[in-house]
């Protein structure tokens, strides 16, 4: 028997009166001026996740990250002592991008002992120090100690690498994450090392795409074809309501109940799901995660069966932990007021058999289709929002997290404006 907790009295939005209930403006998703303010107020101040430590498997490993909205590129590396560091990807001599391959705007990765600039062969150690200058004697009073790579604040939480582009972060990473996020410490992220990755440029504002994954009100409609017709028709008639929403500081959480696909009637399952014992919600066979119990922050509503927890970390990072024993992450990297790079990464316990491998692959392919449906819809949304024919939009109770994201963005911008005016 499924056990779904009763929601608390009143609507979710009413639990956060500072959000209000009036229709909201989406000017922040269509304004070039507000996009420029987001650069300074948010992306040059907040903690940004750039990947996981598994991308740096040994000392000397590195990868680059293009952060278009901040107009910079960052090198993330593991130094000779094993410490994870980050530096701006710029040579101190003439400003050339230091680490790149054939195309300067493409990200790259690898392993090295030092970084050598392609322009004039200045060389930098893994700790960022400048250790070689071509024809050094021709320079005037040059002290190599003054020309190391420009460091970027870097910290690691549960294997997730975060950077902060501010000269001095306003908060340490642990304080920025807050208790809702840190309450999932202990989940075996480090054991889920089988990785599937998607990347696409979306012609829509980054916040519009984040909104799509902050509510499931749209799921029975937009994603109806992801399920057999009989199941989809029933879902559309019943609608969907998540049993738990939570806001903590700048971050958000939606937690949902799930289904046990293998317990559904056969005509409610796709044939391929029968063959692979897998589907959109993940493999049917839950792996041994190697932990006695879930961290306290997982499945806060106590759903049985439990579907997923979607933790939205401000500004542009999401961790989705699935009840079927896997997780995925979303990144939304703004490239303009009306475009962004979307990255989706799925993580599983390493497959031990061909069946497990195929089960993971079907989940990854199902997710790709799921994401394409959202992307296509949001590009259509962007085009009509820019018409400004409508300037206020009503949000339902299940869209409380969407309301919060746009208010949080406005609050960070307003704070930046006040500080700049008082400077």
C-alpha positions as CSV (number, residue, x, y, z in Angstrom):
1,X,0.0,0.0,0.0
2,X,1.5,3.4,-1.0
3,X,1.8,5.9,1.8
4,X,1.7,9.5,0.8
5,X,2.0,12.1,3.5
6,X,-0.7,14.7,3.9
7,X,0.4,18.2,3.0
8,X,0.4,20.8,5.9
9,X,-2.5,23.0,6.4
10,X,-2.8,25.8,3.8
11,X,-1.0,26.1,0.5
12,X,2.8,25.8,0.1
13,X,3.0,29.4,-1.1
14,X,1.3,30.6,2.1
15,X,4.1,29.1,4.1
16,X,6.4,31.7,2.6
17,X,4.4,35.0,2.8
18,X,7.4,37.0,1.6
19,X,6.9,35.5,-1.9
20,X,3.4,36.9,-2.2
21,X,0.7,35.3,-4.4
22,X,0.3,37.9,-7.1
23,X,1.1,37.3,-10.8
24,X,4.9,37.6,-11.4
25,X,7.0,39.4,-14.0
26,X,9.4,37.5,-16.2
27,X,11.3,40.6,-17.3
28,X,14.4,39.1,-15.7
29,X,14.3,36.4,-18.5
30,X,14.0,38.8,-21.5
31,X,16.0,41.9,-20.4
32,X,19.7,42.3,-21.6
33,X,20.1,44.9,-18.9
34,X,19.1,42.6,-16.1
35,X,21.3,39.9,-17.6
36,X,24.3,42.2,-17.2
37,X,23.3,42.8,-13.6
38,X,23.1,39.1,-13.0
39,X,26.7,38.8,-14.1
40,X,27.9,41.2,-11.4
41,X,25.4,40.5,-8.6
42,X,25.1,36.7,-8.8
43,X,27.6,34.9,-11.0
44,X,30.6,36.8,-9.8
45,X,29.5,36.5,-6.2
46,X,27.8,33.2,-5.6
47,X,29.3,29.7,-5.3
48,X,29.2,27.8,-8.6
49,X,29.5,24.1,-9.0
50,X,31.9,23.2,-11.8
51,X,32.0,19.4,-11.5
52,X,33.1,16.5,-9.3
53,X,36.4,15.3,-8.0
54,X,36.2,12.2,-10.2
55,X,37.0,14.5,-13.1
56,X,40.4,14.9,-11.4
57,X,41.5,11.3,-10.8
58,X,45.2,11.9,-10.1
59,X,47.7,14.6,-9.3
60,X,48.2,16.8,-12.4
61,X,44.6,16.2,-13.7
62,X,42.8,19.3,-14.9
63,X,39.8,20.5,-16.8
64,X,38.7,23.9,-18.0
65,X,35.3,25.6,-17.5
66,X,34.0,28.3,-19.7
67,X,31.8,30.7,-17.7
68,X,30.4,32.9,-20.4
69,X,28.3,35.1,-18.2
70,X,31.3,36.0,-16.1
71,X,33.4,36.5,-19.2
72,X,36.1,34.2,-18.0
73,X,37.5,30.7,-18.3
74,X,38.7,28.7,-15.3
75,X,41.3,25.9,-14.9
76,X,40.3,23.4,-12.2
77,X,43.1,21.0,-11.2
78,X,44.6,18.6,-8.7
79,X,48.0,19.8,-7.7
80,X,51.1,17.7,-6.7
81,X,49.9,17.3,-3.1
82,X,46.4,16.2,-4.2
83,X,44.7,19.5,-3.4
84,X,41.9,20.7,-5.7
85,X,42.6,24.3,-6.9
86,X,41.2,26.7,-9.4
87,X,42.8,29.6,-11.4
88,X,41.6,32.0,-14.1
89,X,42.7,30.6,-17.4
90,X,44.8,33.6,-18.5
91,X,48.6,33.9,-19.0
92,X,50.1,36.8,-17.1
93,X,52.3,37.9,-20.0
94,X,50.0,39.1,-22.8
95,X,46.6,37.8,-21.6
96,X,46.4,34.7,-23.9
97,X,44.1,31.9,-22.8
98,X,46.5,29.5,-21.2
99,X,44.9,26.1,-21.6
100,X,43.0,25.2,-24.8
101,X,43.3,22.9,-27.7
102,X,42.3,23.6,-31.3
103,X,39.4,25.9,-30.5
104,X,39.8,28.5,-27.8
105,X,36.1,28.5,-26.8
106,X,35.9,24.8,-26.2
107,X,36.5,23.2,-22.8
108,X,39.3,20.7,-22.5
109,X,40.8,18.3,-19.9
110,X,43.9,16.2,-19.4
111,X,46.9,15.6,-17.2
112,X,50.2,17.5,-17.1
113,X,53.1,18.6,-14.9
114,X,52.9,22.3,-15.8
115,X,51.0,24.6,-18.2
116,X,52.7,26.2,-21.1
117,X,51.3,29.2,-22.9
118,X,51.0,28.7,-26.7
119,X,51.9,32.3,-27.4
120,X,55.3,32.8,-25.9
121,X,55.9,29.6,-23.8
122,X,55.6,31.1,-20.3
123,X,55.2,28.1,-18.0
124,X,53.3,27.7,-14.8
125,X,53.4,25.1,-12.1
126,X,50.3,23.3,-10.7
127,X,50.3,25.6,-7.7
128,X,49.9,28.5,-10.1
129,X,53.5,29.9,-9.8
130,X,55.3,31.2,-12.8
131,X,58.4,29.0,-13.2
132,X,59.8,29.9,-16.7
133,X,59.9,33.0,-18.8
134,X,61.2,32.8,-22.4
135,X,64.2,35.1,-22.8
136,X,63.7,36.3,-19.2
137,X,66.7,38.7,-19.4
138,X,65.0,41.0,-21.9
139,X,62.3,42.0,-19.3
140,X,62.7,44.9,-16.9
141,X,62.9,44.1,-13.2
142,X,60.7,41.1,-13.7
143,X,60.0,39.1,-10.5
144,X,58.4,35.8,-11.4
145,X,56.8,35.7,-7.9
146,X,54.6,38.6,-8.9
147,X,53.2,36.9,-12.0
148,X,51.6,33.6,-10.9
149,X,48.2,32.6,-12.2
150,X,45.3,34.5,-10.7
151,X,43.7,32.2,-8.1
152,X,39.9,31.5,-7.8
153,X,38.4,30.6,-4.5
154,X,37.7,26.8,-4.5
155,X,36.2,24.4,-2.1
156,X,34.8,20.8,-2.2
157,X,31.7,19.5,-0.5
158,X,30.8,15.8,-0.8
159,X,33.0,15.5,-3.9
160,X,31.3,18.5,-5.6
161,X,33.8,21.2,-6.6
162,X,32.6,24.8,-6.1
163,X,34.3,28.0,-7.1
164,X,33.6,31.6,-6.2
165,X,34.8,34.4,-8.5
166,X,34.6,37.2,-5.9
167,X,37.8,38.6,-4.5
168,X,36.5,37.6,-1.1
169,X,33.4,35.4,-0.9
170,X,30.7,36.8,1.4
171,X,30.2,33.3,2.9
172,X,32.2,30.2,3.2
173,X,30.8,27.4,1.1
174,X,29.3,25.4,4.1
175,X,27.4,28.5,5.3
176,X,26.2,29.3,1.8
177,X,24.8,25.7,1.3
178,X,22.9,25.9,4.6
179,X,21.2,23.1,6.6
180,X,18.8,21.8,3.9
181,X,21.6,21.0,1.5
182,X,24.2,19.8,4.1
183,X,21.5,17.4,5.5
184,X,22.2,15.1,2.6
185,X,25.8,14.6,3.5
186,X,26.6,10.9,3.6
187,X,24.7,10.0,0.4
188,X,27.2,7.8,-1.6
189,X,27.9,10.2,-4.4
190,X,31.5,9.0,-4.4
191,X,30.4,5.5,-5.2
192,X,28.3,6.4,-8.2
193,X,31.1,6.8,-10.8
194,X,29.4,5.5,-14.0
195,X,28.7,8.8,-15.7
196,X,26.5,9.7,-18.7
197,X,26.7,13.3,-19.9
198,X,24.6,15.5,-22.2
199,X,25.2,19.1,-23.2
200,X,23.2,21.4,-25.4
201,X,22.7,25.1,-26.1
202,X,19.2,26.2,-25.3
203,X,17.7,29.3,-26.9
204,X,16.0,30.3,-23.7
205,X,16.9,32.1,-20.5
206,X,18.5,29.9,-17.9
207,X,15.9,30.6,-15.3
208,X,13.1,29.5,-17.5
209,X,14.7,26.1,-17.8
210,X,15.3,25.9,-14.1
211,X,11.6,26.6,-13.6
212,X,10.7,23.6,-15.7
213,X,12.5,21.3,-13.3
214,X,11.1,23.0,-10.2
215,X,7.5,21.9,-10.7
216,X,5.9,18.7,-11.9
217,X,2.5,20.3,-12.7
218,X,3.5,20.1,-16.4
219,X,4.7,16.5,-16.4
220,X,1.4,14.6,-17.2
221,X,0.8,17.0,-20.1
222,X,4.2,17.7,-21.7
223,X,5.7,14.3,-21.1
224,X,2.6,12.3,-21.8
225,X,4.3,10.3,-24.6
226,X,7.0,9.1,-22.2
227,X,4.5,6.5,-20.9
228,X,2.0,4.1,-22.5
229,X,-1.2,5.8,-23.6
230,X,-3.4,4.2,-20.9
231,X,-1.1,5.3,-18.2
232,X,-0.6,8.8,-19.7
233,X,-4.4,9.3,-20.1
234,X,-5.0,8.4,-16.5
235,X,-2.2,10.7,-15.4
236,X,-3.6,13.6,-17.3
237,X,-7.0,13.2,-15.8
238,X,-5.6,12.9,-12.2
239,X,-3.0,15.6,-12.6
240,X,0.1,15.6,-10.3
241,X,0.9,17.2,-7.0
242,X,4.2,16.8,-5.2
243,X,3.9,16.2,-1.5
244,X,6.7,18.4,-0.3
245,X,8.3,21.8,-1.1
246,X,10.9,23.6,1.0
247,X,12.9,26.8,0.7
248,X,16.1,27.4,2.7
249,X,17.9,30.6,2.1
250,X,18.6,30.9,-1.7
251,X,18.0,27.2,-2.3
252,X,14.9,25.1,-3.0
253,X,13.7,21.5,-2.7
254,X,10.8,19.6,-4.2
255,X,10.3,16.0,-3.1
256,X,7.9,13.6,-4.8
257,X,6.3,10.2,-4.3
258,X,7.1,7.6,-6.9
259,X,5.8,4.4,-8.5
260,X,7.0,0.9,-8.6
261,X,7.1,0.3,-12.3
262,X,7.5,-3.4,-12.0
263,X,4.2,-3.6,-10.0
264,X,2.1,-1.9,-12.7
265,X,-0.1,-3.9,-14.9
266,X,1.7,-5.1,-18.0
267,X,-0.2,-2.8,-20.4
268,X,1.0,0.2,-18.4
269,X,4.6,-0.6,-19.1
270,X,6.6,-0.3,-22.4
271,X,7.9,-3.6,-23.9
272,X,11.5,-2.2,-23.7
273,X,11.1,-1.6,-20.0
274,X,10.1,-5.2,-19.5
275,X,13.2,-6.4,-21.4
276,X,15.7,-4.1,-19.7
277,X,14.0,-3.7,-16.3
278,X,14.5,0.0,-16.5
279,X,12.9,3.2,-17.6
280,X,12.6,6.9,-17.1
281,X,12.8,6.7,-13.3
282,X,15.8,4.4,-13.4
283,X,16.7,0.8,-13.2
284,X,14.1,-1.4,-11.4
285,X,16.7,-3.3,-9.5
286,X,17.9,-0.9,-6.7
287,X,21.7,-1.4,-6.1
288,X,23.3,-1.8,-2.8
289,X,24.4,1.7,-1.9
290,X,26.6,0.6,1.0
291,X,24.9,2.7,3.6
292,X,22.8,1.6,6.5
293,X,20.2,4.4,6.1
294,X,19.6,7.5,4.1
295,X,20.9,10.8,5.3
296,X,18.3,12.8,7.3
297,X,17.6,15.2,4.5
298,X,16.6,12.6,2.0
299,X,12.8,12.0,1.4
300,X,11.8,14.6,4.0
301,X,8.1,13.9,3.4
302,X,8.5,10.2,4.1
303,X,6.9,9.1,0.8
304,X,6.4,5.3,0.3
305,X,7.2,4.7,-2.4
306,X,9.6,7.6,-2.8
307,X,10.3,9.0,-6.2
308,X,13.0,11.7,-6.1
309,X,14.3,14.8,-4.3
310,X,15.3,17.7,-6.4
311,X,17.7,20.1,-4.6
312,X,18.0,23.4,-6.5
313,X,21.2,25.1,-5.4
314,X,21.3,28.8,-6.3
315,X,22.1,30.0,-8.7
316,X,22.4,27.4,-11.4
317,X,22.9,23.9,-10.1
318,X,20.5,21.0,-9.3
319,X,21.0,17.6,-7.7
320,X,18.3,15.1,-8.2
321,X,18.5,12.0,-6.0
322,X,16.2,9.2,-7.2
323,X,14.6,6.5,-5.1
324,X,15.9,3.9,-7.5
325,X,19.4,4.4,-6.3
326,X,21.0,6.8,-8.7
327,X,21.3,10.6,-9.1
328,X,21.7,13.2,-11.8
329,X,22.8,16.8,-11.9
330,X,21.7,19.8,-14.0
331,X,23.8,22.9,-14.8
332,X,22.5,26.0,-16.5
333,X,25.3,28.2,-17.8
334,X,24.0,31.5,-19.2
335,X,25.5,32.7,-22.5
336,X,23.1,35.6,-23.2
337,X,19.8,36.9,-21.8
338,X,18.0,34.5,-24.1
339,X,20.3,31.5,-24.2
340,X,22.3,29.1,-22.0
341,X,24.3,25.9,-22.0
342,X,22.4,23.1,-20.3
343,X,24.4,20.1,-18.9
344,X,22.7,17.0,-17.7
345,X,24.8,14.3,-16.0
346,X,23.6,10.9,-14.8
347,X,25.5,8.9,-12.2
348,X,25.1,5.2,-11.4
349,X,26.8,2.6,-9.3
350,X,29.2,0.9,-11.9
351,X,27.4,-1.8,-13.8
352,X,28.5,-5.3,-13.0
353,X,26.6,-7.1,-15.7
354,X,25.6,-6.4,-19.3
355,X,21.9,-6.2,-18.1
356,X,22.8,-3.5,-15.6
357,X,24.7,-1.6,-18.3
358,X,21.8,-1.7,-20.7
359,X,19.4,-0.6,-17.9
360,X,21.5,2.4,-17.2
361,X,21.7,3.2,-20.9
362,X,17.9,3.1,-21.3
363,X,17.5,5.5,-18.4
364,X,20.0,7.9,-20.0
365,X,18.2,7.8,-23.3
366,X,14.8,8.3,-21.7
367,X,16.2,11.3,-19.8
368,X,17.5,12.8,-23.1
369,X,14.1,12.6,-24.6
370,X,12.6,14.1,-21.5
371,X,15.0,17.0,-21.6
372,X,14.4,17.7,-25.3
373,X,10.7,18.0,-24.7
374,X,11.4,20.7,-22.1
375,X,14.0,22.5,-24.2
376,X,11.7,22.7,-27.2
377,X,8.9,24.1,-25.2
378,X,11.0,26.7,-23.4
379,X,12.4,28.0,-26.7
380,X,8.9,28.7,-27.7
381,X,8.2,30.3,-24.3
382,X,11.2,32.6,-24.8
383,X,10.1,33.8,-28.2
384,X,6.7,34.9,-26.9
385,X,7.8,36.4,-23.7
386,X,10.1,38.7,-25.7
387,X,7.0,40.0,-27.4
388,X,6.0,41.6,-24.1
389,X,2.4,41.2,-25.1
390,X,1.8,39.9,-21.5
391,X,3.9,41.2,-18.7
392,X,2.5,39.4,-15.6
393,X,1.9,35.6,-15.2
394,X,-0.1,33.8,-12.6
395,X,1.7,31.0,-10.7
396,X,-0.1,28.1,-9.0
397,X,0.8,26.7,-5.6
398,X,2.9,23.9,-7.2
399,X,5.0,26.7,-8.8
400,X,6.1,28.1,-5.5
401,X,9.8,27.4,-6.2
402,X,9.6,29.2,-9.5
403,X,8.3,32.2,-7.7
404,X,11.2,32.0,-5.2
405,X,13.9,31.7,-7.9
406,X,12.8,34.9,-9.6
407,X,12.5,36.8,-6.3
408,X,15.9,35.5,-5.1
409,X,17.4,36.8,-8.4
410,X,15.8,40.1,-7.9
411,X,17.0,40.3,-4.3
412,X,20.6,39.7,-5.2
413,X,20.4,42.3,-7.9
414,X,18.8,44.8,-5.6
415,X,21.5,44.2,-3.0
416,X,24.2,44.7,-5.6
417,X,22.6,48.0,-6.7
418,X,22.4,49.3,-3.1
419,X,26.1,48.5,-2.5
420,X,27.2,50.1,-5.8
421,X,25.1,53.2,-5.0
422,X,26.7,53.5,-1.5
423,X,30.3,52.9,-2.8
